[in-house]
Amino acid sequence: MSGKLYVIGTGPGGAQQMTPETRAAVEASDDFLGYGPYLDRLALRSDQNHIASDNREELDRACAALKLAASGRKVCVVSGGDPGVFAMAAAVCEAIDGGPEEWRSIDLTILPGVTAMLAVAACVGAPLGHDFCAISLSDNLKPWDVITRRLRLMAEAGMVIALYNPISKARPWQLGEALSLLRETLPGETPVIFGRAAGRPDERMQIMPLGEADASKADMATCVIIGSPETRLIERAGQAPLVYTPRFITRESA
Amino acid sequence: MSGKLYVIGTGPGGAQQMTPETRAAVEASDDFLGYGPYLDRLALRSDQNHIASDNREELDRACAALKLAASGRKVCVVSGGDPGVFAMAAAVCEAIDGGPEEWRSIDLTILPGVTAMLAVAACVGAPLGHDFCAISLSDNLKPWDVITRRLRLMAEAGMVIALYNPISKARPWQLGEALSLLRETLPGETPVIFGRAAGRPDERMQIMPLGEADASKADMATCVIIGSPETRLIERAGQAPLVYTPRFITRESA
């Protein structure tokens, strides 16, 4: 057996945001497992196997990939964005942790990619220019009160907050409640960015103050970035404003 | 005037981690401003201008780049990693914010890249697999008590913590103090990763428990990742262990 398992991310924008080392891993693999729309971004050859599955079956998919690699196949598990941020790398580790001993000796390579918050940030300026955090708003995998507690502590700490998985059909109210909760601590004029499909043809960036931020602007393809009290807007004639968080905090503003 | 300003990141590992859209921006630019070692990663053509400056002169460099772009040049400002994370995109926005009105109409494109914590995470498993934060440990740009307060709140919230700029000749004691402070809240067995030069020939990953973590293992090229109480190790015969943070938090562990 000389199987191999790659865990990769396509980058949010597809081919133009996929690193050369990730592209090389795609070229070298036989079997591809992932959510269908992510696999579609890869433009696979006809001799490469496309094993699409639903986006919510991460652990089953990880186990299937490990079985194929253990049987000697060259296998590629595909996430959108970066595979290490709320994505398949943790599911593959979890599967190895709970799986047969032989899975621990599989030749495993995880390759980093551009994660959604970085692509959204670049579209609008530099909102992640100072300390920030990334929180998944999905309460499928953790209790909602853990999420609200974390949001409160992040706002209290003055962190810029990137929200992944902000909304879905099965989770329609969580983002609205998160925004309400953040309004208790953060100024109403704090900039909020609804960054949809960054880097793709249907990219859409919307910037609005927290006091007016409306959860219905988000969908499953959106990453929401909520500024800190330091985050600033630069108005530009005929162009969208820039949003940035300064590199410094003065003693007075702290 | 038809100047252009790109703000890019090389990715931590150089060419193999630089996206195609970033490579295209490099091809299209005349003048390159950045810290010398980052410019060296680009392998510029002889007709492209290499304007290296010290790593601590970000605002001066941003102003110089904006002046060149305003004069009609195609200019590229170069960060390592991602330009939006503790890097040049915020300095360019700050320069625009405080600069002449005409700088607001410069054709500005910021391109996302792979930031260091993602590359380090991929090398060791998936430590950023659940909620995490990124904090710069440099007290050149913010008061030290803001940093310690944030670290305490992050540990209290159960976030995985990525520390950028952990140490330098001018800031020798801050990382040791940060680790001591985190030991007050987090279990001694919490995994800590000292990830140096991820993706480069001199890459070195060291994993140790927080109780034994020694700040002298870090240098300026290191990104330090401190796990949460959920972060786990998977031992592997003949290989470094995997470190990952599970995708889920159960009611019991919360």
Chai-1 contact restraints between the chains, C-beta under 6 A:
chainA,res_idxA,chainB,res_idxB,connection_type,confidence,min_distance_angstrom,max_distance_angstrom,comment,restraint_id
A,Q16,B,P20,contact,1.0,0.0,6.0,A-B,restraint_1
A,Q16,B,E21,contact,1.0,0.0,6.0,A-B,restraint_2
A,Q17,B,T19,contact,1.0,0.0,6.0,A-B,restraint_3
A,T19,B,Q17,contact,1.0,0.0,6.0,A-B,restraint_4
A,T19,B,T19,contact,1.0,0.0,6.0,A-B,restraint_5
A,P20,B,Q16,contact,1.0,0.0,6.0,A-B,restraint_6
A,E21,B,Q16,contact,1.0,0.0,6.0,A-B,restraint_7
A,D82,B,L118,contact,1.0,0.0,6.0,A-B,restraint_8
A,G84,B,L118,contact,1.0,0.0,6.0,A-B,restraint_9
A,G84,B,A121,contact,1.0,0.0,6.0,A-B,restraint_10
A,G84,B,A122,contact,1.0,0.0,6.0,A-B,restraint_11
A,G84,B,A126,contact,1.0,0.0,6.0,A-B,restraint_12
A,G84,B,L128,contact,1.0,0.0,6.0,A-B,restraint_13
A,V85,B,L128,contact,1.0,0.0,6.0,A-B,restraint_14
A,A89,B,A126,contact,1.0,0.0,6.0,A-B,restraint_15
A,A90,B,A126,contact,1.0,0.0,6.0,A-B,restraint_16
A,A90,B,G129,contact,1.0,0.0,6.0,A-B,restraint_17
A,A90,B,Y244,contact,1.0,0.0,6.0,A-B,restraint_18
A,A90,B,R247,contact,1.0,0.0,6.0,A-B,restraint_19
A,C93,B,G125,contact,1.0,0.0,6.0,A-B,restraint_20
A,C93,B,A126,contact,1.0,0.0,6.0,A-B,restraint_21
A,C93,B,L242,contact,1.0,0.0,6.0,A-B,restraint_22
A,C93,B,Y244,contact,1.0,0.0,6.0,A-B,restraint_23
A,E94,B,P246,contact,1.0,0.0,6.0,A-B,restraint_24
A,I96,B,I234,contact,1.0,0.0,6.0,A-B,restraint_25
A,D97,B,I234,contact,1.0,0.0,6.0,A-B,restraint_26
A,R104,B,R236,contact,1.0,0.0,6.0,A-B,restraint_27
A,I110,B,A122,contact,1.0,0.0,6.0,A-B,restraint_28
A,L111,B,A122,contact,1.0,0.0,6.0,A-B,restraint_29
A,P112,B,V114,contact,1.0,0.0,6.0,A-B,restraint_30
A,P112,B,L118,contact,1.0,0.0,6.0,A-B,restraint_31
A,P112,B,A119,contact,1.0,0.0,6.0,A-B,restraint_32
A,P112,B,A122,contact,1.0,0.0,6.0,A-B,restraint_33
A,V114,B,P112,contact,1.0,0.0,6.0,A-B,restraint_34
A,L118,B,D82,contact,1.0,0.0,6.0,A-B,restraint_35
A,L118,B,G84,contact,1.0,0.0,6.0,A-B,restraint_36
A,L118,B,P112,contact,1.0,0.0,6.0,A-B,restraint_37
A,A119,B,P112,contact,1.0,0.0,6.0,A-B,restraint_38
A,A121,B,G84,contact,1.0,0.0,6.0,A-B,restraint_39
A,A122,B,G84,contact,1.0,0.0,6.0,A-B,restraint_40
A,A122,B,I110,contact,1.0,0.0,6.0,A-B,restraint_41
A,A122,B,L111,contact,1.0,0.0,6.0,A-B,restraint_42
A,A122,B,P112,contact,1.0,0.0,6.0,A-B,restraint_43
A,G125,B,C93,contact,1.0,0.0,6.0,A-B,restraint_44
A,A126,B,G84,contact,1.0,0.0,6.0,A-B,restraint_45
A,A126,B,A89,contact,1.0,0.0,6.0,A-B,restraint_46
A,A126,B,A90,contact,1.0,0.0,6.0,A-B,restraint_47
A,A126,B,C93,contact,1.0,0.0,6.0,A-B,restraint_48
A,L128,B,G84,contact,1.0,0.0,6.0,A-B,restraint_49
A,L128,B,V85,contact,1.0,0.0,6.0,A-B,restraint_50
A,G129,B,A90,contact,1.0,0.0,6.0,A-B,restraint_51
A,D131,B,I135,contact,1.0,0.0,6.0,A-B,restraint_52
A,F132,B,A134,contact,1.0,0.0,6.0,A-B,restraint_53
A,C133,B,C133,contact,1.0,0.0,6.0,A-B,restraint_54
A,A134,B,F132,contact,1.0,0.0,6.0,A-B,restraint_55
A,I135,B,D131,contact,1.0,0.0,6.0,A-B,restraint_56
A,L141,B,R247,contact,1.0,0.0,6.0,A-B,restraint_57
A,L141,B,F248,contact,1.0,0.0,6.0,A-B,restraint_58
A,K142,B,I249,contact,1.0,0.0,6.0,A-B,restraint_59
A,P143,B,R251,contact,1.0,0.0,6.0,A-B,restraint_60
A,P143,B,A254,contact,1.0,0.0,6.0,A-B,restraint_61
A,V146,B,I249,contact,1.0,0.0,6.0,A-B,restraint_62
A,V146,B,A254,contact,1.0,0.0,6.0,A-B,restraint_63
A,R150,B,A157,contact,1.0,0.0,6.0,A-B,restraint_64
A,L153,B,L153,contact,1.0,0.0,6.0,A-B,restraint_65
A,L153,B,A157,contact,1.0,0.0,6.0,A-B,restraint_66
A,A157,B,R150,contact,1.0,0.0,6.0,A-B,restraint_67
A,A157,B,L153,contact,1.0,0.0,6.0,A-B,restraint_68
A,I234,B,I96,contact,1.0,0.0,6.0,A-B,restraint_69
A,I234,B,D97,contact,1.0,0.0,6.0,A-B,restraint_70
A,R236,B,R104,contact,1.0,0.0,6.0,A-B,restraint_71
A,L242,B,C93,contact,1.0,0.0,6.0,A-B,restraint_72
A,Y244,B,A90,contact,1.0,0.0,6.0,A-B,restraint_73
A,Y244,B,C93,contact,1.0,0.0,6.0,A-B,restraint_74
A,P246,B,E94,contact,1.0,0.0,6.0,A-B,restraint_75
A,R247,B,A90,contact,1.0,0.0,6.0,A-B,restraint_76
A,R247,B,L141,contact,1.0,0.0,6.0,A-B,restraint_77
A,F248,B,L141,contact,1.0,0.0,6.0,A-B,restraint_78
A,I249,B,K142,contact,1.0,0.0,6.0,A-B,restraint_79
A,I249,B,V146,contact,1.0,0.0,6.0,A-B,restraint_80
A,R251,B,P143,contact,1.0,0.0,6.0,A-B,restraint_81
A,A254,B,P143,contact,1.0,0.0,6.0,A-B,restraint_82
A,A254,B,V146,contact,1.0,0.0,6.0,A-B,restraint_83
